[in-house]
């Protein structure tokens, strides 16, 4: 075979061998596709965790983040990643672990901004969870490196902590530093007003709350805050024995707002304090006709007959007291029904069903009430911070239980996938090995060396004939036969013209081969380099194949062992989580029941008061009759 033709054929066969070996090695690589890539792509992985965070998928966010940190994929955002991880730990109540993260950030010299944010979030979640001393310890570590929006939140949080331990004077001092700045928030002014009043500075506190109570509000949130300020002013004035001022403040509270019931009740007591029972009857009668689940409504049930009694309308007062007793008894029965439904699990099941969420986390809230015998009783229950936090923990445990069930299913699938990979490996290995032996790399290498020697000799001798193509070789063979014929008939003069044509044809062919020798020599060397590259690729694939034969069975075994180990861990965790769910369910339900029991105690007190008032009215009527009989005699 000619040198150049062989080079082309060799290239084609080597490419086929390389592709075959590559295909087999890819089978082994696919078996470990679950293993994260070792190439570090730093920023995108942090962005991936942030993306899930803002999608409210907090569990996915923290697990992806921790995996990325384990594989050193977020080194450009190392401090920010730790703050995010600590914050997400806090959302699950893992205060100790989060504190350790923040302490490590400080020890290794994290930037002041990152450090202060870490302590702020730790203080905030501790306050929300009721760990006031720990929250104060954390907030005390914050310096002056928070952004403006968080700085305002920090001051509010610090003031709330001070008010929680009844240090209202200190809270007012802290809040004053915030409200003195331009653009101070309405919540800061409200808290300052309350702190000033409770610290004894009634004039300044009332002035601040009065300003807030008159301020225009364009959102429902600020309208509610305005109502709250007016209500606080009203009851403060009542306690200060200033019923006229109290009425002015309470008149500013919206009748359709959340605080309307308390405002109506307070307005009535302000009128009663001014010896105007007829005026007091107006708000009290309106309030008494509302849903009796509210404590203010129940109190109005007693206030209305009290006003009638003050007016001397004892008959109406007696009827109203009797009606109130009936309402109290009926409400007590309804509370018993609600308690029974809660202990039967309807409250928690309904809350989970009506308020679905993809994942666990601290930002999840209750938005829709479940179907209950008397849903109005849930208002006070759901308003409790302790109940909200306890229910979040219960919901998080439910999520973890579901996550463990999913992993049980996934591990079974992974086990099947691994078995399929083992089988594919076992089936393809003999085929690839047979092809490898049939192609014989050593024979290619021997032939390559032979070709390299021929190429070097042709170059050294400037042998243009060595690079002739098939058409040219056929032409040279025809010329050789023509020469032989002419030599045999050399004595025939009539062949002189034929000899001349032969000489010209042979010379033209020789000139053509000589002229194209440099180009063909360059092409042959280029083909030789390609052969060397393909051989090198084949050697690498062959080495990878040999390595796969040694490594893959062991790698399969390692993954099988990991699956078994993880399956044991999941199966061990599942009953523990189930026990925690049962205990937390009981805890949450008892919190709700305890609140309803308190409502029953209030009802009992109201009922006793009403019955005592009825007895007094009967006594007055009896005395009046006796006085009338004595006068007639």
C-alpha positions in Angstrom: 0.0 0.0 0.0 1.2 3.5 -0.8 2.5 5.6 2.0 -0.1 8.4 1.8 -3.0 6.1 1.4 -2.0 4.1 4.4 -1.7 7.2 6.5 -5.3 8.2 5.7 -6.7 4.7 6.4 -4.7 4.5 9.7 -6.3 7.8 10.8 -9.8 6.5 10.1 -9.2 3.3 12.1 -7.6 5.0 15.0 -10.5 7.5 15.3 -12.9 4.5 15.4 -10.9 2.9 18.3 -10.8 6.2 20.2 -14.6 6.6 19.9 -15.2 3.0 21.1 -13.0 3.4 24.2 -14.5 6.8 24.9 -18.0 5.3 24.8 -17.2 2.7 27.4 -15.5 5.1 29.8 -18.6 7.3 29.6 -20.7 4.3 30.9 -18.5 4.2 34.0 -18.7 8.0 34.4 -22.5 7.9 34.2 -22.6 5.5 37.1 -21.4 8.2 39.4 -23.4 11.1 37.9 -24.9 11.8 41.3 -21.4 12.9 42.6 -21.2 16.8 42.4 -18.7 18.1 39.8 -15.3 18.9 41.3 -14.8 22.0 39.1 -15.4 25.0 41.3 -17.9 27.5 39.8 -18.1 29.9 42.7 -20.6 32.8 42.3 -23.4 30.9 40.5 -23.8 28.4 43.3 -24.3 31.2 45.9 -26.8 32.8 43.5 -28.6 29.5 43.3 -29.1 29.4 47.1 -30.2 33.1 47.1 -32.7 32.3 44.3 -34.3 29.5 46.4 -34.3 31.8 49.4 -36.3 34.5 47.7 -38.6 31.8 46.3 -39.4 31.0 50.0 -37.9 27.5 49.6 -35.7 27.9 52.7 -34.9 24.2 53.2 -33.7 23.8 49.6 -31.7 27.1 50.0 -29.8 26.0 53.1 -29.2 22.4 51.9 -27.8 23.7 48.5 -25.8 26.3 50.4 -24.2 23.8 52.7 -23.4 21.5 49.8 -21.8 24.4 47.9 -19.8 25.3 51.0 -18.7 21.7 51.5 -17.3 21.7 47.9 -15.9 25.2 48.2 -18.1 26.7 45.5 -18.9 30.0 47.2 -15.5 31.2 48.4 -16.0 34.6 46.8 -19.1 35.0 49.1 -17.8 33.1 52.1 -18.9 35.6 54.8 -22.3 36.4 53.1 -22.9 32.6 52.8 -22.3 32.1 56.5 -24.6 35.0 57.4 -27.3 33.4 55.2 -26.7 29.9 56.7 -26.8 31.3 60.2 -30.1 33.2 59.5 -31.7 30.1 58.1 -30.6 28.1 61.1 -32.2 30.7 63.3 -35.5 30.3 61.4 -35.5 26.7 62.6 -34.8 27.7 66.2 -31.1 26.5 66.1 -29.9 29.5 68.1 -26.7 27.8 69.5 -25.6 26.7 66.0 -26.3 30.1 64.5 -24.5 31.8 67.4 -21.4 29.6 66.7 -21.5 30.6 63.1 -21.6 34.3 63.9 -18.9 34.0 66.6 -16.6 32.2 64.0 -17.2 35.1 61.5 -16.1 37.6 64.1 -13.1 35.5 65.2 -11.8 35.1 61.6 -12.1 38.9 61.0 -15.2 39.2 59.0 -16.0 42.7 57.7 -17.8 44.9 60.3 -20.9 45.1 58.1 -21.2 41.4 57.9 -20.6 41.0 61.6 -23.2 43.5 62.7 -25.8 42.0 60.4 -25.1 38.6 61.9 -25.7 39.9 65.5 -28.8 41.8 64.5 -30.5 38.8 62.9 -29.6 36.7 65.9 -31.0 39.3 68.3 -34.2 39.6 66.3 -35.0 35.9 66.2 -34.1 35.4 69.8 -36.6 38.2 70.7 -39.3 36.6 68.5 -38.7 33.3 70.2 -38.9 34.8 73.7 -35.2 34.6 74.7 -35.0 38.2 75.9 -31.7 38.0 77.8 -30.0 36.3 74.9 -31.4 38.8 72.5 -30.1 41.7 74.6 -26.7 40.1 74.7 -26.6 39.8 70.9 -27.9 43.3 70.2 -25.2 44.7 72.6 -22.5 43.3 70.3 -23.7 45.4 67.3 -21.5 48.4 66.6 -22.3 51.1 64.0 -22.0 49.3 60.7 -25.7 48.4 59.9 -27.3 49.9 56.8 -29.9 52.7 57.4 -33.0 50.4 57.2 -31.6 47.9 59.6 -30.4 50.6 62.0 -34.0 51.7 62.5 -35.1 48.1 63.1 -32.2 47.7 65.6 -33.4 50.7 67.6 -36.9 49.5 67.6 -35.8 46.0 68.7 -33.6 47.4 71.5 -36.5 49.6 72.7 -38.9 46.6 72.7 -36.4 44.6 74.7 -36.1 47.4 77.3 -39.9 47.7 77.5 -40.1 43.9 77.9 -38.2 44.3 81.2 -40.3 47.5 82.1 -37.5 49.9 81.7 -39.6 52.4 79.8 -37.4 55.4 80.6 -34.5 53.8 78.9 -36.6 52.7 76.0 -37.9 56.3 75.5 -34.3 57.6 75.6 -33.2 55.1 72.9 -36.3 55.8 70.7 -35.7 59.5 71.0 -32.4 59.2 69.1 -34.4 57.7 66.2 -37.4 60.0 66.2 -35.3 63.1 66.2 -34.0 62.1 62.8 -35.8 63.3 59.6 -38.1 60.6 58.2 -38.4 58.6 61.4 -40.9 55.8 61.0 -44.4 55.9 62.5 -43.8 52.7 64.5 -40.8 54.4 66.2 -43.0 57.4 67.2 -45.7 55.1 68.4 -43.3 53.1 70.6 -41.8 56.2 71.9 -45.2 57.6 72.9 -46.1 54.4 74.7 -42.7 54.3 76.5 -43.0 58.0 77.6 -46.5 57.4 79.0 -45.4 54.3 80.9 -42.3 56.0 82.2 -44.5 58.8 83.7 -44.0 61.5 81.1 -47.7 61.6 80.1 -47.6 65.0 78.5 -44.9 64.2 75.9 -46.2 60.7 75.3 -49.7 61.9 74.8 -48.6 64.7 72.4 -46.6 62.2 70.3 -49.5 59.7 70.1 -52.0 62.5 69.5 -49.9 63.6 66.5 -49.8 60.1 65.2 -53.6 59.6 65.8 -54.4 62.6 63.6 -51.9 61.8 60.8 -53.2 60.8 57.4 -52.7 57.1 56.6 -52.7 55.8 53.0 -52.3 52.1 53.8 -54.3 49.7 56.0 -51.2 49.0 58.0 -50.8 52.7 59.0 -54.5 53.1 59.5 -54.4 50.3 62.0 -51.4 51.9 63.7 -53.3 55.2 63.9 -56.3 53.4 65.6 -53.9 51.8 68.0 -52.4 55.2 69.0 -55.9 56.7 69.5 -57.0 53.6 71.6 -53.9 53.9 73.7 -54.6 57.6 74.3 -58.2 56.9 75.1 -57.5 54.3 77.8 -54.6 56.3 79.2 -57.0 59.3 79.6 -59.6 57.0 81.3 -56.9 55.8 83.8 -56.1 59.4 84.4 -59.8 60.2 85.2 -60.1 62.3 82.1 -63.2 60.8 80.4 -63.9 63.9 78.2 -60.5 63.7 76.6 -60.9 59.9 76.4 -64.0 60.3 74.3 -62.3 62.6 71.9 -59.5 60.2 71.3 -61.8 57.1 71.0 -64.1 58.8 68.5 -61.2 58.8 66.0 -61.0 55.0 66.0 -62.6 53.5 62.9 -65.8 51.5 63.5 -64.7 48.9 61.0 -61.2 48.4 62.2 -59.7 45.6 64.3 -59.8 47.8 67.4 -63.3 49.1 67.0 -64.8 46.8 69.8 -62.3 48.0 72.4 -62.9 51.6 71.3 -66.7 51.3 71.6 -66.3 49.7 75.1 -64.0 52.5 76.2 -66.2 55.2 74.8 -69.1 53.8 76.8 -67.1 53.8 80.0 -66.0 57.4 79.4 -69.6 58.4 79.0 -70.5 56.5 82.1 -67.7 58.2 84.0 -69.3 61.5 83.1 -72.7 60.3 84.5 -74.2 59.9 81.1 -75.5 56.3 81.0 -77.9 57.1 78.2 -75.0 58.2 76.0 -73.0 55.1 77.1 -75.9 52.9 75.9 -75.3 54.0 72.3 -71.8 52.4 71.8 -72.5 49.6 74.3 -75.7 48.5 72.5 -73.9 48.5 69.1 -71.1 46.5 70.7 -73.4 44.0 72.4 -74.9 43.1 69.0 -71.6 41.9 67.6 -70.1 38.4 67.7 -69.7 37.2 71.3 -66.3 35.6 70.7 -64.7 38.9 71.5 -64.1 39.7 75.2 -65.1 43.4 74.6 -68.5 42.2 73.3 -69.0 40.0 76.4 -68.2 42.9 78.7 -70.7 45.0 76.8 -73.4 42.4 77.5 -72.9 43.4 81.2 -72.4 47.1 80.5 -75.8 47.6 78.8 -77.9 46.4 81.7 -75.7 48.3 84.0 -76.5 51.5 82.1 -80.3 50.7 82.2 -80.0 50.1 86.0 -78.3 53.5 86.3 -81.2 55.1 84.4 -83.7 53.3 86.8 -85.0 51.0 84.1 -84.8 47.9 86.3 -87.1 45.8 84.1 -85.0 46.4 81.0 -81.8 45.9 83.1 -83.2 42.6 84.4 -84.1 41.3 80.9 -80.7 42.3 79.6 -78.9 40.6 82.5 -80.9 37.4 81.8 -80.1 37.6 78.2 -76.4 38.1 79.0 -76.5 35.0 81.2 -78.0 33.0 78.4 -75.4 34.2 76.0 -72.6 33.4 78.5 -74.0 29.9 79.0 -74.4 29.4 75.2 -70.9 30.7 74.6 -69.5 28.4 77.2 -71.1 25.4 75.4 -69.6 26.7 72.1 -66.2 26.9 73.8 -66.5 23.3 75.0 -67.3 22.3 71.4 -64.3 24.2 70.1 -62.0 22.5 72.7 -63.3 19.1 71.7 -62.6 19.9 68.0 -59.1 21.1 68.8 -58.3 18.0 70.8 -59.6 15.9 67.9 -57.0 17.4 65.7 -59.3 19.5 63.5 -57.5 22.8 64.1 -54.1 21.7 63.2 -55.2 19.6 60.2 -57.3 22.5 58.9 -54.5 25.0 59.3 -52.1 22.8 57.4 -54.7 22.2 54.7 -55.8 25.8 54.3 -52.3 27.3 54.5 -50.1 25.1 52.3 -46.4 26.0 51.8 -43.7 24.4 49.8 -41.1 24.3 52.6 -40.5 25.1 56.2 -39.2 28.5 57.5 -39.8 31.5 59.7 -41.4 33.7 57.2 -44.5 31.4 56.7 -47.7 32.8 58.2 -51.3 31.7 58.8 -53.5 33.4 56.2 -56.7 31.4 56.2 -58.7 29.9 59.0 -59.8 26.3 59.0 -63.4 25.0 59.2 -64.2 24.8 62.9 -67.5 24.7 64.8 -66.9 28.3 66.0 -64.1 29.9 64.1 -64.4 33.2 66.0 -62.8 31.5 69.1 -59.6 31.2 67.1 -58.9 34.9 67.0 -57.3 35.1 70.5 -55.6 31.7 69.9 -53.9 32.7 66.7 -52.9 36.1 68.1 -50.6 34.4 70.6 -47.0 34.6 69.6 -46.3 31.4 71.5 -49.0 29.5 69.5 -47.7 30.9 66.2 -44.1 29.7 67.0 -45.3 26.3 68.3 -47.4 25.7 65.2 -44.5 26.7 62.9 -42.4 24.0 64.7 -45.2 21.5 64.2 -45.4 22.3 60.5 -41.6 22.1 60.2 -41.7 18.6 61.7 -44.4 17.6 59.3 -42.2 18.8 56.4 -39.2 16.9 57.8 -41.3 13.7 58.0 -42.4 14.1 54.4 -38.8 14.8 53.4 -37.6 11.6 55.1 -40.4 9.7 53.3 -39.2 11.1 50.0 -35.6 10.1 50.7 -36.7 6.6 51.5 -38.3 6.4 48.0 -35.3 8.1 46.4 -32.8 5.8 48.0 -34.7 2.8 46.6 -34.6 4.4 43.2 -30.9 5.1 43.5 -30.3 1.5 44.4 -32.2 0.4 41.3 -30.2 2.8 39.2 -26.9 1.5 40.6 -28.0 -2.1 39.8 -28.7 -1.0 36.2 -25.3 0.6 36.0 -23.6 -2.5 37.3 -25.5 -4.6 34.7 -24.6 -2.2 31.9 -21.0 -2.2 32.9 -20.9 -6.0 33.0 -22.5 -6.2 29.6 -20.4 -3.7 27.8 -17.0 -4.5 29.2 -16.5 -7.8 27.2 -17.6 -6.1 24.0 -15.2 -3.2 24.5 -12.4 -5.5 25.5 -12.9 -7.6 22.4 -12.8 -4.5 20.1 -9.7 -3.3 21.9 -7.9 -6.6 21.3 -9.1 -6.7 17.7 -7.7 -3.3 16.9 -4.3 -4.0 18.6 -2.8 -0.7 19.5 0.7 -2.2 19.5 0.3 -3.2 15.8 -0.7 0.4 15.0 2.3 1.7 16.8 4.7 -0.7 15.0 3.2 0.2 11.7 3.4 3.9 12.6 7.1 3.5 13.3 7.6 1.8 10.0 5.8 4.6 8.1 7.8 7.2 10.0 11.0 5.4 8.8 9.8 5.3 5.2 8.8 8.9 5.3 12.2 9.9 6.7 14.0 7.9 4.0 11.8 9.4 1.2 12.6 12.9 2.5 16.3 12.2 2.8 16.5 10.7 -0.8 14.0 13.3 -2.2 12.1 10.3 -3.5 9.2 11.9 -5.3 7.9 8.5 -6.5 7.2 7.5 -2.9 4.4 10.1 -2.8 2.7 9.3 -6.1 -1.0 8.8 -6.0 -2.9 5.8 -7.4 -3.5 7.3 -10.9 0.2 8.3 -11.2 1.3 4.8 -10.1 -0.9 3.3 -12.7 0.6 5.7 -15.3 4.1 4.7 -14.2 3.2 1.0 -14.6 2.0 1.7 -18.1 5.1 3.6 -18.9 7.2 0.7 -17.6 5.4 -1.7 -19.9 5.8 0.7 -22.9 9.6 0.9 -22.2 9.9 -2.8 -22.0 8.1 -3.1 -25.4 10.2 -0.4 -27.0 13.4 -2.1 -25.7 12.4 -5.4 -27.2 11.9 -3.8 -30.6 14.8 -1.4 -30.5 15.9 -2.4 -34.0 12.7 -1.2 -35.7 13.2 2.3 -37.1 9.5 2.9 -37.6 9.1 3.1 -33.8 11.3 6.2 -33.5 8.2 8.5 -33.2 6.8 6.2 -30.4 10.1 6.4 -28.5 10.0 10.2 -28.7 6.4 10.2 -27.3 7.4 7.8 -24.5 10.4 10.1 -23.6 8.2 13.1 -23.4 5.5 11.3 -21.3 8.0 9.9 -18.8 9.7 13.3 -18.5 6.4 15.1 -17.9 5.5 12.6 -15.1 8.9 12.8 -13.5 8.7 16.7 -13.7 5.2 16.6 -12.1 6.3 14.3 -9.2 9.4 16.4 -8.6 7.4 19.7 -8.7 4.8 18.5 -6.2 7.3 16.8 -3.9 7.5 19.6 -1.3 3.7 19.8 -1.0 3.2 16.1 -0.8 6.0 15.8 1.8 4.3 18.5 3.9 0.9 16.7 3.7 2.5 13.4 4.7 4.2 14.9 7.7 0.9 16.6 8.7 -0.9 13.2 8.4 1.9 11.6 10.5 1.3 14.2 13.2 -2.5 13.5 13.2 -1.7 9.8 13.5 0.5 10.6 16.5 -2.3 12.6 18.1 -4.9 9.9 17.5 -2.5 7.3 18.9 -2.0 9.4 22.0 -5.8 9.7 22.4 -6.1 6.0 22.0 -3.4 5.4 24.6 -5.3 7.7 27.0 -8.6 5.9 26.4 -6.9 2.6 26.8 -5.4 3.7 30.1 -8.8 5.0 31.2 -10.3 1.7 30.2 -7.8 -0.2 32.3 -8.4 2.2 35.2 -12.1 1.8 34.8 -11.8 -2.0 34.9 -10.0 -1.6 38.3 -11.9 1.3 39.8 -15.5 0.9 38.8 -16.4 -2.2 40.7 -15.0 -0.7 43.9 -16.8 2.6 43.1 -20.1 0.7 42.7 -19.5 -0.9 46.0 -18.8 2.4 47.7 -22.0 3.9 46.4 -23.9 0.8 47.4 -22.5 1.1 50.9 -23.5 4.8 51.1 -27.0 4.0 50.0 -27.3 1.3 52.7 -25.9 3.7 55.3 -28.2 6.6 54.4 -31.2 4.2 54.3 -30.4 3.2 57.9 -30.1 6.8 59.0 -33.4 7.8 57.4 -35.2 4.8 58.9 -33.7 5.7 62.3 -34.8 9.3 62.0 -38.3 8.7 60.9 -39.7 7.3 64.2 -37.9 10.0 66.1 -39.6 12.7 64.0 -42.9 10.9 64.3 -42.6 11.0 68.2 -41.7 14.7 68.0 -44.7 15.4 65.8 -47.0 13.7 68.3 -45.5 15.6 71.2 -45.6 18.9 69.4 -49.1 18.3 68.2 -50.2 17.8 71.8 -48.3 20.9 72.9 -49.8 23.2 70.2 -53.3 21.9 70.9 -52.9 22.4 74.6 -51.8 26.0 74.0 -55.0 26.6 72.1 -57.1 24.8 74.7 -55.5 26.8 77.5 -56.5 30.1 75.8 -60.1 28.8 75.4 -60.1 27.7 79.0 -59.1 31.3 80.0 -62.0 32.5 77.9 -64.3 30.1 79.8 -62.9 31.5 83.1 -63.8 35.0 81.9 -67.2 33.8 81.0 -67.7 32.3 84.4 -66.7 35.6 86.0 -69.1 37.5 83.7 -71.9 35.0 84.4 -71.3 35.3 88.2 -71.4 39.1 88.0 -74.6 39.0 85.9 -76.3 36.6 88.4 -75.2 38.8 91.3 -76.7 41.9 89.5 -80.0 40.0 88.9 -80.1 39.1 92.6 -79.5 42.8 93.5 -82.3 43.9 91.2 -84.7 41.4 92.8 -83.6 42.6 96.2 -84.3 46.2 95.2 -87.7 45.2 93.8 -88.5 43.3 96.9 -87.6 46.2 99.2 -89.6 48.5 97.0 -92.7 46.3 97.3 -92.3 46.0 101.1 -91.9 49.8 101.4 -95.0 50.2 99.3 -97.0 47.8 101.4 -95.9 49.5 104.6 -97.0 52.9 103.3 -100.4 51.6 102.3 -100.9 50.3 105.7 
